[in-house]
Every structure is written in structure tokens, then in C-alpha cells.
Amino acid sequence: MSRQDLSSRHFQQKISKFCEMRVATVAPENASRKIERYLISLIVHRKAPPRLNGRIDWMEITIATGIDDQWKGEFKREVRIALDAIIRWLGAPPVLEDRQIRALSPRQGYTDQDIPQIKGSSTRKPRRDGEEFAEADFRATSRGPQPKPILEFPEPLFDATNDPGSFQEALVYHMRRFGESYWHLYRAVIRLDETFDHKTLLSWIEGERVPRSVGSMNILARVERRYRLPEGYFKAKLPHQSRSLLGHDLGDISPAERRRIAWHLPDDFGSLPFSKREEIIDWVRRVLISGSTDYRRYQAAASKQRYAIRFPGVTYGGGSLSHRANSLTASANSDPAVTFEDPDLLSGVVDAPPRLAMEMSDLIRFKTSTLTAIGFRRNGVWGEETASQKIEHLGLMFGALAASPTGAVKGCGVSLSQLTFGLLIFPGVWDWYLQWREQRRGFYTRWEEDMLMIAQALSRSEVGWIRQHPELLKHVKPIEGLIAPEEIELALRDWHGACDAFHRHAANRSKEIQRVMRVHRDPFEPIMVVLEADSPLSEYRKITDEILKRMPDEDRYPRAAAEAVRSFLLLRLGLHLGLRQKNLRQLRVCPRGHFPTSERRLEDMKCGELRWSDREHGWEVLIPSVAFKNSGSSFFGQKPFRLILPDLLDLYKYLEAYIDRHRGVLLGPAKDPGTLFVKTVKTTSLDAAYDSTKFYEAWRTVIQRYGIYNPYTGRGAIKGLLPHGPHNLRDILATHILKQTGSYEQASYAIQDTPDVVQQHYGRFLPQDKAALAARILNQVWEAA
């Protein structure tokens, strides 16, 4: 069998399959059968479809097939695709009329009788159902100009002298270079078995839409190859560079995880081998989504074991202090106030019994009220963050006591009705809890020391809350292995003596744990690659450059552009101000031309404000000292923090655009909380203000998308970076100044703290640079000589 016969038979099969999958779905069965026979007859005779003035002659096709009033839009469009494919397949003038007619493939169900050789008049009449087709019915008549041939690599009409910036302009420019219409380009790059709509290509050319799916990117790559352009030429001009593609085949991955993963997959993910796709998904999950540290792995395992007690009825300042126990992730320790967070706080699945909830409420009221109740004394007041933290820590301890000893948690099994704060003055309860935590982690950490500090504060002479509530003891019952009946009787006879004994016991345990405790979570590990650089600030600044590089087109994607500008300002303001996440999150904004909030009002609200300074002709950040966690530090001296932001690298341009336009896009119809940074309000959003958890997640998302270098996509700024929160910015600023100056005092200025604190936390990064700093000064003598 000749090569031409093989090509014809193969193409007949493709046309039959096309008619079965596409034409049959939009036309009646008899019409579909007739048009299929007609198309295959064209292939057998190697004749082009009839044309009239350069267009398909549908009247001739109607006469030849006997299809009268069934040419509906979809049916006609599908037949047109098949006819164009036949024209492309021919690629040459039709064969002679007296050429022998070859039988159709029996495999397709056709025989020689289906196309009898009947020579007849050229007069065409519509045929009735069941009538056979004649050769004369398919005799092509050349009318009008021949269609432009489809070439794999056409020659350009002129050299490329321009490089348009936008995707639409670039596509139109190169089509004009090759003298091609959108329909000719469509016929050249779209295969017969593809469902790509020609209107989609037209919408690209007209600027109404841009490629978004995996399939569209494949078509775009064919256009680049056809015009001999560099790979990725058109993709680099798309108005939303960081947008994830649609249509990746991710198997049985859940929709929620699919949305997180899709952002980080390469465009050609679907064409890669299965093993490579598995490798990419594993890397994205391990590095970008969860982070590949030992603590992260412990976190993932521990969060599956739920046992903490929650206190939904305890409120402070008009809001629930325990709501964070339901939504907090262990990685959200971005503020020193929650340095000792634990992944088990994810649990909070058991509500506290009424009596325990009342006791917790009384403790919080005692430690947070402006004035102490008559007859009681206290030492120090808890702020909202501290009170929230203590609720979580104590709730975790009570949850461990109540958890079943036979379950995965291996708790103590104390009945919920027996839980009371009176248990906390018995050494056996604390020793069990400390050893239980050590067994779970494998070592003691600072968490245990912090819990013992709480115990000492509650039992301290004259000012301890438990010491001033001896009535708590009447609810305590013996617990085998923890509290003996004799201990309860002794405490009933001498309550203050029992509190003194426990206070001494907690102090001794604290000293013992300090000698052996280890750091489970190195807070510097996610950003170690930045801290080890010669200029940590310059290294981290690469992330802001990456955000600007992939900034979406504001006119086409206003919300995406607003989110990108918010991400840019989060990092830029964080790097300029060195604030804790709480102060940055609660920073208010006063638009230019508005009257700023008074300093007294900001003190009452315990937050700062960004406002325009006419005197300094710049944007000023003013934060009262009481808004800071270390407000009593010598750094402040009871004076507010005040800083004029520098107008460097377009900071003012993006800041003013965010305040004037982007912030309103993010807010939508929601009530304005007054803070500078607001969430993207969606239909399910209740509040546009960030809480500590959502703010941490927003920061972490910025790092995942723009900060961490992805070797599979080429996106991301820094190799080796891991997901982290906003508090790490303070580590970068302090370490950068230490490396540049060697001064703990100057480093403390950048993070609003004292030199002692800086030396304690960041001294490990200075020793290797001390000799270099000294040599820099000494070498000046030799250079001068």
C-alpha cells in the first residue's frame, strides 16, 4: 500500500472520530451520517470543498448532501472545522477526475457501493434520505481565489524592529509581520481533535481576554514556535505574571489544597513524567506549604492530637480572648508575647465546665481590670495579648489532665467535674504535667519554664490570685498518683503554708529545667540564608523587587494589583519600621489632607497611625509608647515612637496609590476598620480588619509566592528561604546592623529595644564578623601607605 493510501486511510479515521465526537453532538443522526460520508468522499477523491468567491460554498454542500434546513450555528461551525482540516491535509491541487475511486475502509463500515461511480449531469438536486451519493456530487469546481496555504514556518513580510510591551500588541504586531489573519493563524496552530474555540484567539487579539489555562499556554507556545520567537516571549508580556494557571491535572488532591499548590506549579506540569510531577508536588508541600524544619514536622504530628480545654465565655475588651485557640496555628508565633506557642493549641475541642469557666473569668478580671477589687492585691496587669496567652496555656494544661490515658494523647484521665484552679497548688499535679510534656517532645523547653513562672505568680505571697482564694480548695478531690487525701487535709489546716511550700517547689523545678532545657524551634531557621548573607537587608529586599516584577495590570486586575501593592508595602514598611506584628497590624491610616488622630486618642487606643506631615513633607508614623509590648523599656523613656518614612525606590508612589485606590478595592462594601492594612473582603468575610492569625497567614503567603525561590518555575527571590512570619523582620534588621557596625546599641534602635536584649538574641551572628570589622579599620593604615 502506498504512502498516500496510508495517509488517506489515517485521515479518514480522524474525520470519522471527529464526526462521532463533535458533529454528532450538535446535529440529528441522519444529518451527521450524511455529512460524515460527504467528508470522507472528499478525502477519497482528494478534492477540496467547493468554494464561491474564496469562501465555502454551502449551497453546493447542501445539494450534495441533501441537508436542507438543518444548518444550525453549532452544526455549521463544526463542519467548517472539518472542511478546513481537509483543505490543510490536501495541501495541493485536487487529483484528476478520472482517477480510480478507492474503496473506503471496511473497518469504518463503508463499501464500494456507498460511493458508486455514476457519471451524470452537472445539475444538482437535493437528495432524499437513503439515496446514494454519486461521484458527480463531489466534483469540485474551482471558483474564486485559492486559500492561502498553511506553512509550518511562514516567512515574515518584514523584520521585527519593534518589541511591543503588552501581550495584545505583541501578538497583533507579529501576525502583521507574517501577513496572517486570526482565522489563518487559528487553522495553522489548532489541531483537528482539539476543542479550542476560534473566538478565544480572537478575544486575545482584541484585548478582551488573555491566556489563563494550561491549554491556552500550549497554543501560545505553538504561535511562538511558528513565528520563531524565543520560548516564553508572549507569556512574559501577560498582564498578571504571578497568576496560577487553570487546568492542571492534580489527581485526587482536594480542591482546597489544589488552590494552594496550583500557584507553584510550572506551566508544563501536565506534560511532565509522572515521577517528575510527584517530585514537584512533594517539594511544594514540604517546602512552600508546610516548611521543612524539624519543628514543622513535629507541629504537623502534634496538631492531630486534640485535647485542650477552651473558655468561650471569657471576654476582655469586648471580644473573646479564647477565639484564637480555635484558629491559631503553631507557626504563628510572630510576636514575642506568644513565643511559647504550641501546635496542640489547635485543638480546643472541649468547652470548660461551668465552675472552671467561672474561675478563669474571675482570674482574667483580676489581672486585667483597671482597679483591683476591694480586699485584693496584685502585682502587675495583663494586657489583652498576655491574657489570651495565659488562657491558652492553662487551657492546654487542664486539657492534658482531662484527656484519656488510653488514647493517643495519653492524658491523666481526670474527670471534667474535678477540674479546678485549686489543683494548681499541689506539686504532684505540676510534676505529672512537666514530665508528660517532656515525654511528648523528648526534652524540656522554655514552655515548661514559662508555665512554672505562671504557677509562682498565682501562688505568690499577698498578691497571688490562687493564694487569695482559699475557697478553691473545697472543690479539690484526691487523684490517685497526683493528690493524696493527706495533702488536701494539710492544705485545709494551713492554706498559706501549702501555698508557700508549692511556691518553693515551683521555683526549684524552674531552676532544674533551666539547666537542661533545649530550643525546639530555632526562630532563625527559616531565614538563616538571609542572616548569613553579608548584607541581610539587601538580600531580603529582593522579595520586594520580585513583587514589583510580577505586579498585575491594575486596569485589568484591580483586586490582584491591590493585593500585590499591599504585599509590597507590608515588607517595605516592616523593613523601615522594625515593628512587632501587633504594632504593624494595628497601625491606622490618616489619608493626606485629613486631620490626624490626636496622640492622646492613640494612647487610649494603644495603636499608632500613619499620617502626612506638612512640616517634614513626608509620611510620618507615630506610635505612643504604651502601644508597645516593652513600653517600660529605657528605649522609649515614656515618649512616642516617631519616624518619617524615606521616599526611596518609589515608596511614596505605591503608598499613596494604596491609600487612594487599592485599599478601597480590598475593602469593597465592608466597613472600614481604619487600619492601614486590610483583608481582601469577600462574600464570606465578616470583618476587614486583620487579627494576629490572619495577619501571619497573609505575610506567610507573600513569602511563599514571592520570597522562596522555586526551581521548577523560576519564580521567587531567595534560594533556601522558608515560610516565616513578620516578626523575623526584626531579626533581619538587627542582624544587618550588627554585621555592618558591630554595635548592639545601634541595632537596638532599629527594633525599639535595649542593647542587652539585642546581645542576648542576636549575639550569635556577630562573632564571625568581629575580626573583619576590626580589620576594616586597621587596614586603612596600610591602604594610606
C-alpha positions in Angstrom: 0.0 0.0 0.0 1.4 3.4 -1.0 2.2 6.1 1.4 -0.7 8.2 0.0 -3.2 5.4 0.7 -1.9 5.1 4.3 -2.3 8.9 4.8 -5.8 8.8 3.3 -6.9 6.0 5.5 -5.4 7.5 8.6 -7.1 10.8 7.9 -10.4 9.2 7.2 -10.3 7.6 10.6 -9.6 11.0 12.2 -12.5 12.6 10.3 -14.9 9.8 11.4 -13.8 10.2 15.0 -14.3 13.9 14.8 -17.8 13.4 13.4 -18.6 11.0 16.1 -17.3 13.2 19.0 -18.2 16.6 17.7 -20.7 16.7 14.8 -23.0 14.0 16.2 -23.5 16.0 19.4 -24.9 19.1 17.6 -26.8 17.6 14.7 -29.5 15.0 14.1 -28.3 11.4 13.4 -29.3 11.4 9.7 -27.5 14.8 9.1 -24.4 13.6 11.0 -24.3 10.4 8.9 -24.7 12.3 5.6 -22.0 14.9 6.4 -19.6 12.2 7.5 -20.0 10.3 4.2 -19.5 13.5 2.3 -16.3 14.5 4.2 -14.8 11.0 3.7 -15.7 11.1 0.0 -13.7 14.4 -0.3 -10.7 12.6 1.2 -11.1 9.5 -1.1 -11.2 11.7 -4.2 -8.6 14.1 -2.8 -10.9 17.0 -3.7 -11.2 20.3 -1.9 -14.6 21.5 -0.7 -16.5 23.7 -3.2 -15.7 27.4 -3.0 -17.5 30.5 -4.1 -15.5 33.8 -4.2 -12.9 32.3 -1.9 -15.5 31.1 0.7 -17.0 27.7 1.4 -20.0 27.2 -1.0 -22.6 25.9 1.5 -25.2 25.7 -1.3 -23.1 23.2 -3.2 -22.7 21.2 0.0 -26.4 21.3 0.7 -27.2 20.0 -2.8 -24.6 17.3 -2.5 -25.6 16.0 1.0 -29.3 16.6 0.9 -29.2 18.5 4.2 -31.7 21.4 3.8 -32.8 23.2 6.9 -30.5 21.6 9.5 -27.6 24.0 9.1 -27.7 25.5 12.6 -24.9 27.5 14.1 -23.1 24.8 16.1 -23.5 22.2 13.3 -22.2 24.5 10.6 -19.2 25.6 12.8 -18.2 22.0 13.5 -18.5 21.1 9.8 -16.4 24.1 8.9 -13.6 22.9 11.2 -13.6 19.6 9.4 -13.6 21.2 5.9 -10.7 23.4 6.9 -8.8 20.3 8.1 -9.4 18.6 4.7 -8.1 21.7 2.9 -4.9 21.7 5.1 -4.5 18.0 4.6 -4.7 18.2 0.8 -2.0 20.9 0.5 -2.1 20.6 -3.3 -4.5 20.9 -6.2 -7.2 18.2 -6.4 -6.5 14.9 -8.2 -7.8 14.3 -11.7 -11.5 13.4 -12.1 -10.8 10.1 -13.9 -8.6 8.8 -11.1 -9.8 5.4 -9.9 -12.1 5.6 -6.9 -10.7 3.8 -3.9 -12.9 1.9 -1.6 -13.4 3.2 1.9 -12.0 1.3 4.8 -14.3 -1.7 5.7 -13.3 -1.0 9.3 -15.3 2.2 9.1 -18.4 0.3 7.8 -18.2 1.7 4.2 -18.1 -0.3 0.9 -17.7 0.4 -2.7 -21.5 0.6 -3.1 -21.6 3.6 -0.8 -19.9 5.7 -3.5 -21.0 4.3 -6.9 -19.3 5.6 -10.0 -22.2 7.3 -11.6 -21.4 9.9 -14.3 -24.3 12.2 -14.7 -25.5 15.6 -15.4 -23.9 18.6 -13.6 -27.3 19.6 -12.4 -27.5 19.1 -8.7 -30.7 18.3 -6.9 -31.3 17.7 -3.2 -31.4 14.0 -2.4 -33.8 12.2 -0.2 -32.9 10.2 2.8 -31.5 6.8 1.8 -30.3 7.9 -1.7 -26.7 7.1 -2.6 -24.1 9.7 -3.4 -22.6 9.9 -6.8 -19.1 10.9 -7.9 -20.6 13.9 -9.7 -21.9 15.2 -6.4 -18.4 15.6 -5.1 -16.8 17.1 -8.2 -15.1 20.3 -7.1 -15.3 23.4 -9.1 -12.6 26.0 -8.6 -14.3 29.3 -8.0 -12.6 32.3 -6.6 -9.0 32.6 -5.3 -7.4 29.6 -3.7 -7.0 29.7 0.1 -3.6 30.7 1.4 -1.6 27.5 2.0 -0.7 26.5 5.6 3.0 26.5 6.1 4.7 25.3 9.3 7.2 28.2 9.3 6.0 31.1 7.1 8.4 33.8 6.0 7.9 37.3 7.5 7.0 40.2 5.3 9.4 42.4 7.2 12.0 42.2 10.0 11.0 42.7 13.6 12.1 46.2 14.6 9.7 46.8 17.5 9.1 44.9 20.7 5.6 45.9 21.9 5.2 45.9 25.7 1.7 44.4 26.0 0.6 40.9 25.1 -2.1 42.0 22.8 0.1 44.5 20.9 2.9 41.9 20.5 0.5 39.3 19.1 -1.1 41.7 16.6 2.3 43.0 15.6 3.8 39.6 14.8 0.6 38.5 12.9 1.0 41.6 10.8 4.7 40.7 10.2 3.6 37.4 8.7 0.6 38.7 6.9 -1.8 36.4 8.7 -5.4 36.9 9.8 -6.6 35.4 13.1 -8.6 32.7 11.2 -5.5 31.7 9.2 -3.4 31.5 12.4 -6.2 29.5 14.1 -6.2 27.0 11.3 -2.4 26.8 11.4 -2.0 26.1 15.1 -5.2 24.3 16.2 -5.4 20.5 15.6 -8.4 18.8 14.4 -9.1 16.9 17.6 -8.9 20.0 19.8 -11.9 21.9 21.1 -10.1 25.3 21.3 -12.6 27.9 20.2 -11.5 30.4 17.5 -13.3 33.1 19.4 -10.8 32.7 22.2 -8.0 33.5 19.9 -9.9 36.5 18.6 -10.5 37.8 22.1 -6.7 37.7 22.7 -6.2 39.8 19.6 -8.9 42.3 20.5 -7.5 42.6 24.1 -10.7 41.3 25.8 -9.1 38.3 27.3 -5.6 36.8 27.9 -4.4 33.2 28.1 -5.2 31.7 31.6 -5.4 27.9 31.2 -2.8 25.2 30.6 -4.3 24.6 27.1 -4.1 28.2 26.2 -0.5 28.3 27.1 0.2 25.3 24.9 -1.5 27.2 22.0 0.6 30.3 22.8 3.8 28.1 22.6 2.8 26.9 19.2 2.4 30.5 18.0 5.9 31.3 19.3 7.3 28.3 17.5 5.5 29.2 14.3 6.8 32.8 14.3 10.3 31.6 15.5 10.1 33.7 18.7 12.0 32.9 21.9 10.3 30.5 24.2 8.1 32.3 26.7 8.1 35.5 24.6 4.3 36.1 24.8 4.0 34.7 28.3 6.5 37.3 29.6 4.1 40.0 28.3 1.0 38.8 30.1 -0.5 41.4 32.5 -0.6 39.1 35.5 2.7 37.4 35.8 2.2 35.7 39.1 -1.2 34.2 38.3 -1.6 30.5 38.5 -2.8 28.5 35.5 -6.1 26.7 35.4 -6.4 23.1 34.3 -3.5 21.3 35.9 -4.2 17.6 36.4 -3.6 17.0 40.1 -5.4 13.7 40.5 -7.3 13.2 43.8 -5.9 16.2 45.6 -8.6 18.1 47.5 -9.9 21.4 46.0 -8.6 23.4 49.0 -5.0 22.0 48.7 -5.3 22.2 44.9 -5.8 26.0 45.1 -2.7 26.3 47.3 -0.5 24.1 45.2 -1.5 25.3 41.7 0.2 28.7 42.2 3.6 27.0 42.5 3.4 24.5 39.5 5.3 25.0 36.3 3.2 25.7 33.1 4.3 22.4 31.5 3.3 20.4 34.6 0.8 18.2 32.7 3.4 17.2 30.1 6.0 16.0 32.6 6.6 12.4 33.5 4.5 11.1 36.5 7.6 10.8 38.7 8.6 14.4 38.0 5.1 15.6 38.8 5.2 13.7 42.1 8.6 15.2 42.9 7.2 18.8 42.3 4.1 18.3 44.4 6.2 16.8 47.2 8.6 19.7 47.1 5.7 22.3 47.1 4.1 20.6 50.1 7.3 20.1 52.1 9.0 23.5 51.4 6.4 26.0 50.5 3.2 24.9 52.2 4.4 23.4 55.5 8.1 24.3 55.7 10.8 21.7 56.0 12.0 22.2 59.6 12.0 19.6 62.4 9.6 21.8 64.4 7.2 22.0 61.4 7.2 18.2 61.3 6.5 17.9 65.0 3.9 20.6 64.6 2.0 18.6 61.9 2.0 15.4 64.0 1.1 17.1 67.3 -1.8 19.1 65.8 -3.6 15.8 65.1 -4.0 15.1 68.8 -6.7 17.3 70.2 -7.2 17.7 73.9 -7.1 21.3 75.2 -9.9 23.0 77.2 -11.3 26.2 75.8 -13.0 29.0 77.6 -15.5 30.6 75.1 -17.3 32.7 77.8 -14.2 34.5 78.9 -14.1 38.0 77.4 -11.9 41.1 77.7 -12.2 44.4 76.0 -15.4 43.5 74.3 -14.0 40.4 72.4 -13.4 36.8 73.2 -9.9 36.0 74.4 -10.2 32.4 73.6 -11.2 32.6 69.9 -7.5 32.3 68.9 -7.4 28.8 70.4 -9.7 27.7 67.7 -7.9 29.2 64.7 -4.3 29.6 65.8 -1.6 27.7 64.1 1.6 26.8 66.0 3.7 28.6 63.5 2.0 31.9 64.2 4.5 32.8 67.0 5.4 36.0 65.2 5.0 38.1 68.4 7.2 37.7 71.5 4.0 37.7 73.5 3.4 34.2 72.2 6.9 32.9 72.0 6.0 29.7 73.6 3.0 28.7 71.4 2.4 25.0 70.9 0.7 23.3 68.0 -1.6 21.5 70.4 -3.4 24.8 70.8 -5.1 23.9 67.6 -7.4 21.7 69.5 -9.8 23.5 71.8 -12.5 20.9 71.2 -13.8 20.7 74.8 -15.6 23.5 76.5 -14.6 24.2 80.1 -17.2 23.0 82.7 -19.1 25.9 84.3 -17.2 26.1 87.5 -13.8 26.1 85.8 -15.0 28.7 83.3 -16.2 30.9 86.2 -12.8 30.6 87.9 -11.0 31.5 84.7 -13.2 34.5 84.2 -12.5 35.7 87.8 -8.7 35.3 87.2 -8.9 37.3 84.0 -11.0 40.0 85.6 -8.5 40.2 88.5 -5.5 40.6 86.2 -6.9 42.9 83.6 -9.3 45.3 85.4 -8.2 48.9 85.8 -8.8 48.9 89.6 -8.3 45.9 91.9 -11.4 44.7 93.8 -11.6 45.8 97.4 -9.8 43.4 99.7 -7.4 42.0 97.0 -3.9 42.9 95.9 -2.0 42.2 92.7 1.4 42.8 91.2 1.2 43.8 87.5 -1.6 43.9 85.0 -2.1 41.7 81.9 -2.8 43.2 78.6 -5.1 41.6 76.0 -2.4 39.6 74.3 -0.9 38.3 77.6 -4.3 37.4 79.0 -5.1 35.5 75.8 -1.9 33.6 76.0 -2.4 32.6 79.7 -5.9 31.3 78.8 -4.4 29.1 76.1 -1.6 27.8 78.2 -3.8 27.0 81.2 -6.5 25.5 78.9 -3.8 23.2 77.5 -2.8 22.0 80.9 -6.3 21.3 82.0 -6.9 19.6 78.7 -4.0 17.3 79.3 -5.2 16.4 82.8 -8.7 15.6 81.4 -7.5 13.6 78.3 -7.9 9.8 78.4 -4.8 7.9 79.4 -5.6 5.1 76.9 -5.9 7.5 73.9 -3.2 8.9 71.6 -2.7 11.9 74.0 -2.1 9.6 77.0 -3.5 12.2 79.4 -4.3 11.8 83.1 -8.0 11.0 82.8 -9.2 13.5 85.5 -13.0 14.0 85.3 -14.1 17.3 83.9 -16.2 17.9 87.0 -13.0 17.7 89.1 -11.1 20.4 87.2 -10.5 23.5 89.3 -7.7 26.0 89.8 -7.4 24.6 93.3 -5.4 21.7 91.8 -2.6 24.0 90.8 -1.1 24.3 94.3 -0.3 20.6 94.6 3.3 19.7 93.4 2.2 16.3 92.1 -0.1 17.8 89.5 2.7 20.0 88.1 5.3 17.2 88.2 3.0 15.0 86.2 2.3 17.7 83.6 6.0 18.6 83.3 7.0 15.0 82.8 4.1 14.4 80.4 5.3 17.2 78.2 8.9 16.1 78.3 7.8 12.6 77.1 5.9 14.1 74.2 8.7 16.3 73.0 11.7 14.2 74.1 13.2 17.1 76.1 12.3 20.1 78.2 11.8 23.5 76.6 11.2 27.1 77.7 7.5 26.4 77.6 7.8 24.4 80.8 9.8 27.2 82.5 7.1 29.7 81.4 4.4 27.6 82.9 6.2 27.4 86.2 6.5 31.2 86.2 2.7 31.3 86.0 2.4 28.9 88.9 4.7 31.0 91.0 2.8 34.2 90.2 -0.5 32.6 91.1 0.8 31.4 94.5 3.0 34.4 95.4 2.5 35.7 98.9 -0.1 38.5 99.3 -0.6 39.2 95.5 -1.1 35.7 94.1 -4.7 35.1 92.8 -4.9 31.5 94.0 -3.4 32.4 97.4 -6.2 35.0 97.8 -8.9 32.4 97.0 -8.7 29.6 99.6 -12.3 28.6 98.8 -10.9 26.9 95.6 -9.7 24.1 97.8 -13.2 22.8 98.7 -13.6 21.6 95.1 -10.4 19.6 95.1 -10.7 15.8 95.5 -8.0 13.2 95.8 -6.5 12.0 92.5 -4.5 8.7 92.5 -0.9 9.3 91.8 -1.3 13.1 91.9 -3.0 14.3 95.1 -3.3 12.3 98.3 -6.1 12.9 100.9 -3.5 13.8 103.4 -2.3 16.7 101.2 -5.8 18.1 101.0 -6.3 17.9 104.7 -2.9 19.6 105.3 -3.9 22.4 102.9 -7.3 22.9 104.7 -5.5 23.3 108.0 -2.8 25.7 106.7 -3.7 27.2 103.3 -0.9 29.8 103.2 1.7 27.2 104.4 0.6 24.9 101.5 0.9 27.9 99.0 4.4 28.7 100.4 5.5 25.1 100.0 4.3 24.9 96.4 5.9 28.3 95.6 9.3 26.9 96.7 8.7 23.7 94.8 7.9 25.6 91.6 11.0 27.8 92.0 13.2 24.8 92.4 11.7 23.0 89.4 12.2 26.1 87.3 15.9 26.2 88.1 16.3 22.5 87.3 14.6 22.8 83.9 16.7 25.9 83.0 19.8 23.7 83.3 18.5 21.1 80.8 16.0 22.8 78.6 16.7 22.9 74.8 15.5 25.1 72.0 12.9 23.1 70.0 12.2 25.8 67.5 15.1 27.9 66.2 13.3 31.1 65.3 16.1 32.0 62.9 16.0 28.7 60.9 13.5 29.9 58.2 15.6 33.0 57.4 19.0 31.6 58.1 20.0 32.0 54.4 19.3 35.8 54.8 21.0 36.2 58.1 24.2 34.6 56.8 24.4 37.0 53.9 26.9 39.9 54.1 24.0 42.3 53.8 20.9 40.6 55.2 18.7 43.7 54.5 19.8 43.8 50.8 19.2 40.1 50.5 15.7 40.3 51.9 14.9 43.4 49.8 15.0 41.1 46.8 11.4 40.0 47.7 10.0 43.5 47.2 11.7 43.6 43.8 10.1 40.3 42.9 6.7 41.7 43.8 7.2 44.7 41.6 8.4 42.5 38.8 5.2 40.4 38.8 2.8 43.3 39.5 -0.5 42.7 37.7 -2.1 45.3 35.4 -4.3 47.5 37.7 -6.8 48.3 34.9 -7.4 44.6 34.1 -7.0 43.1 37.5 -7.7 45.7 40.2 -8.1 43.3 43.1 -4.9 41.3 42.3 -3.0 44.6 41.8 -4.3 45.9 45.2 -3.1 42.7 46.9 0.3 42.9 45.3 0.7 46.5 46.4 -0.4 45.5 49.9 2.2 42.7 49.9 4.9 45.2 48.8 4.0 47.7 51.5 3.9 45.0 54.2 7.5 44.3 53.6 8.7 47.8 52.9 7.1 49.3 56.0 8.2 46.4 58.0 11.8 46.8 56.9 11.7 50.6 57.6 9.9 50.5 60.9 11.1 47.2 62.5 7.8 46.9 64.4 6.3 43.8 66.0 3.5 42.3 64.1 0.9 43.6 66.6 2.0 47.3 66.1 2.2 46.9 62.3 -1.1 45.1 62.1 -2.9 47.8 64.2 -1.3 50.7 62.5 -4.0 53.2 61.5 -4.0 55.4 58.5 -5.0 59.1 58.1 -5.3 60.0 54.4 -3.4 63.0 53.1 -5.5 66.2 53.7 -7.4 64.7 56.7 -7.0 65.8 60.3 -4.8 63.2 62.1 -5.8 61.5 65.3 -4.5 63.1 68.5 -1.7 61.5 70.4 -4.0 61.2 73.5 -6.6 59.3 71.5 -3.9 57.0 70.1 -2.7 56.3 73.6 -6.3 55.3 74.6 -6.5 53.0 71.6 -2.9 51.7 72.1 -2.0 51.8 68.5 -0.1 54.1 66.1 -1.0 56.0 62.9 0.4 56.8 59.5 -0.2 60.4 58.6 1.1 63.1 56.3 3.5 65.6 57.9 3.3 69.1 56.4 6.3 70.2 58.4 8.5 67.4 57.2 6.8 67.0 53.8 6.7 63.3 54.2 4.7 60.3 55.6 5.1 60.0 59.3 4.5 57.1 61.6 3.5 58.0 65.2 3.0 55.3 67.8 2.6 56.0 71.5 4.9 54.1 73.8 2.0 52.4 75.6 1.2 50.6 72.4 4.5 48.6 72.6 5.0 45.3 74.4 8.1 46.7 76.1 6.6 50.1 76.8 8.6 50.4 80.0 11.9 50.0 78.2 14.5 52.7 78.6 14.4 53.0 74.7 11.1 54.9 74.9 11.5 56.9 78.1 7.7 57.4 78.0 8.0 59.2 74.7 6.2 58.1 71.5 7.9 56.4 68.5 8.1 58.8 65.6 9.6 58.2 62.2 9.4 59.9 58.8 9.4 57.3 56.1 12.0 57.9 53.4 10.8 58.4 49.8 13.2 55.7 48.4 12.6 53.4 45.4 9.0 54.7 44.8 7.8 54.0 48.3 5.6 57.1 48.4 4.2 56.3 44.9 2.9 52.9 46.0 1.9 54.1 49.4 -0.3 56.9 48.1 -1.7 54.7 45.4 -2.6 52.1 48.0 -4.3 54.7 50.3 -6.1 56.4 47.4 -7.2 53.4 45.3 -6.1 49.9 46.2 -7.2 49.9 49.8 -10.8 50.8 48.7 -10.7 47.9 46.2 -9.8 45.5 49.0 -12.4 46.8 51.4 -15.3 46.6 48.9 -18.6 47.2 50.6 -17.2 46.3 54.1 -17.0 48.7 57.0 -13.6 50.4 57.1 -11.7 49.4 60.3 -9.4 52.4 60.0 -6.2 50.3 59.9 -3.7 50.7 57.0 -3.6 47.1 56.1 -7.0 45.4 55.5 -8.0 42.0 54.3 -9.5 41.3 50.9 -13.2 41.4 51.6 -15.2 38.5 50.0 -18.8 37.4 50.3 -17.9 35.3 53.4 -15.9 38.0 55.1 -17.3 39.5 58.3 -14.6 41.9 59.2 -11.9 43.7 57.1 -9.5 44.0 60.0 -6.7 41.5 60.4 -6.3 39.5 63.6 -2.9 38.1 64.6 -3.6 34.7 62.8 -4.8 36.2 59.5 -2.0 38.7 59.5 0.6 36.0 60.0 -1.1 34.0 57.2 -1.0 37.0 54.8 2.7 37.5 55.5 3.4 33.8 55.0 1.5 33.8 51.7 3.7 36.7 50.5 6.8 34.8 51.3 5.5 31.6 49.7 4.6 33.4 46.4 7.4 35.9 46.1 10.1 35.1 48.6 11.0 31.4 48.2 12.8 30.5 45.0 11.0 27.8 43.2 13.4 25.8 41.0 10.6 24.4 38.9 9.0 27.7 37.9 11.9 30.1 38.3 9.8 32.4 40.4 10.8 33.6 43.9 13.7 35.8 45.1 15.8 33.8 47.6 17.1 30.3 47.4 16.9 28.4 50.7 14.3 30.7 52.3 11.4 29.0 54.2 8.0 30.3 55.2 8.0 32.6 58.2 6.1 35.4 59.9 6.5 39.2 60.2 8.5 39.0 63.5 11.5 37.7 61.6 11.9 41.2 60.0 13.2 42.4 63.4 15.8 39.6 63.3 17.0 40.7 59.8 17.2 44.4 60.8 19.1 43.8 64.0 21.5 41.3 62.4 22.1 43.6 59.4 23.2 46.5 61.7 25.3 44.2 63.8 27.1 42.9 60.7 27.7 46.5 59.4 28.6 48.3 62.6 29.2 45.7 65.3 27.2 47.9 67.7 24.5 46.4 69.9 23.3 49.8 70.7 22.6 50.9 67.1 21.0 47.5 66.4 18.6 48.1 69.3 17.5 51.4 67.8 16.2 49.6 64.7 13.9 47.3 66.7 12.9 49.7 69.6 14.7 47.6 72.2 17.7 47.7 74.5 21.3 46.7 73.7 21.1 43.9 76.3 18.1 42.3 74.6 19.9 42.6 71.2 23.0 41.0 72.6 21.0 38.2 74.2 19.1 37.3 71.0 21.5 38.2 68.1 24.9 37.9 69.6 25.5 34.6 67.8 25.6 36.4 64.4 28.4 38.8 65.4 31.5 36.8 66.4 32.5 35.7 62.9 32.3 39.4 61.8 34.2 41.0 64.7 37.6 40.3 63.2 36.5 41.7 59.9 35.1 44.8 61.5 38.4 45.4 63.3 40.5 44.6 60.2 38.5 47.1 58.2 39.7 49.9 60.5 43.3 48.7 60.8 43.7 48.1 57.1 43.1 51.8 56.5 46.6 52.5 57.7 48.2 50.2 55.2 46.0 51.4 52.4 47.0 55.0 53.1 50.7 54.0 52.9 
